[in-house]
Amino acid sequence: MPEPGSKKYDTRRARLRKDAENSGINDQQANEEANETLQNEEGWRSSGPRTRRGQGPKGERSGG
């Protein structure tokens, strides 16, 4: 599952942005539309921290 900032995510965003620009949308709106589209798609959302260290200090972690 690609996450924001990964190469696969950025490649997909660039393609969506290029398609939007070719359909007549200005640069700023094309960038926002591409980001919004990817964030709304199920497989392209961030899954959160993968390691215990990424979850923050031990005393501030939620759950078990």
VOPAGU-2260 file (C-alpha; in pm, 1 decimal, decimal comma):
REM VOPAGU-2260
SITE   aa  ch    i         X         Y         Z
SITE  MET   A    0       0,0       0,0       0,0
SITE  PRO   A    1     180,8     316,7    -116,0
SITE  GLU   A    2     190,0     603,1     131,8
SITE  PRO   A    3     219,0     978,7      80,7
SITE  GLY   A    4     580,2    1065,1       4,8
SITE  SER   A    5     666,9     729,1    -148,3
SITE  LYS   A    6     786,8     706,6    -506,4
SITE  LYS   A    7     481,3     509,2    -618,5
SITE  TYR   A    8     244,5     762,9    -458,6
SITE  ASP   A    9     431,4    1056,8    -615,9
SITE  THR   A   10     430,1     890,0    -958,7
SITE  ARG   A   11      55,3     832,6    -940,0
SITE  ARG   A   12      -3,8    1191,6    -820,2
SITE  ALA   A   13     204,1    1327,6   -1109,0
SITE  ARG   A   14       1,3    1128,1   -1361,4
SITE  LEU   A   15    -328,5    1245,6   -1213,6
SITE  ARG   A   16    -202,7    1604,1   -1211,3
SITE  LYS   A   17     -90,4    1583,7   -1574,1
SITE  ASP   A   18    -428,4    1442,7   -1678,6
SITE  ALA   A   19    -606,1    1725,9   -1496,6
SITE  GLU   A   20    -382,7    1989,6   -1657,9
SITE  ASN   A   21    -448,8    1841,3   -2001,7
SITE  SER   A   22    -822,4    1870,2   -1940,1
SITE  GLY   A   23    -786,7    2246,4   -1883,2
SITE  ILE   A   24    -750,6    2280,7   -1504,8
SITE  ASN   A   25    -484,6    2528,4   -1385,3
SITE  ASP   A   26    -168,2    2406,8   -1209,1
SITE  GLN   A   27    -271,4    2481,7    -851,0
SITE  GLN   A   28    -613,7    2320,5    -881,9
SITE  ALA   A   29    -468,0    2020,2   -1064,8
SITE  ASN   A   30    -224,5    1958,7    -778,8
SITE  GLU   A   31    -497,9    1988,3    -514,7
SITE  GLU   A   32    -731,8    1763,5    -712,6
SITE  ALA   A   33    -463,8    1494,2    -754,6
SITE  ASN   A   34    -384,9    1496,5    -380,9
SITE  GLU   A   35    -752,3    1485,0    -286,9
SITE  THR   A   36    -820,0    1198,5    -526,7
SITE  LEU   A   37    -535,5     988,1    -386,1
SITE  GLN   A   38    -628,6    1059,7     -24,8
SITE  ASN   A   39    -987,3     949,9     -89,2
SITE  GLU   A   40    -888,8     622,6    -257,7
SITE  GLU   A   41    -881,8     331,7     -13,4
SITE  GLY   A   42    -543,2     182,8    -108,2
SITE  TRP   A   43    -352,2     512,2    -104,2
SITE  ARG   A   44    -416,9     633,0     253,0
SITE  SER   A   45    -149,1     642,7     518,2
SITE  SER   A   46    -165,9     342,4     750,5
SITE  GLY   A   47       9,9     523,4    1034,2
SITE  PRO   A   48     333,7     438,0    1212,5
SITE  ARG   A   49     464,6      87,5    1148,0
SITE  THR   A   50     704,0      54,8    1439,6
SITE  ARG   A   51     679,0     111,0    1814,6
SITE  ARG   A   52     928,1     395,3    1781,5
SITE  GLY   A   53     706,6     563,1    1523,0
SITE  GLN   A   54     413,6     553,6    1764,5
SITE  GLY   A   55     587,5     798,5    2000,3
SITE  PRO   A   56     716,7     787,3    2355,5
SITE  LYS   A   57     616,9     477,5    2551,3
SITE  GLY   A   58     413,8     671,2    2807,6
SITE  GLU   A   59     211,1     848,2    2534,9
SITE  ARG   A   60     119,8     544,2    2323,3
SITE  SER   A   61    -241,7     445,0    2301,8
SITE  GLY   A   62    -366,2      88,7    2330,1
SITE  GLY   A   63    -198,5    -216,7    2467,5
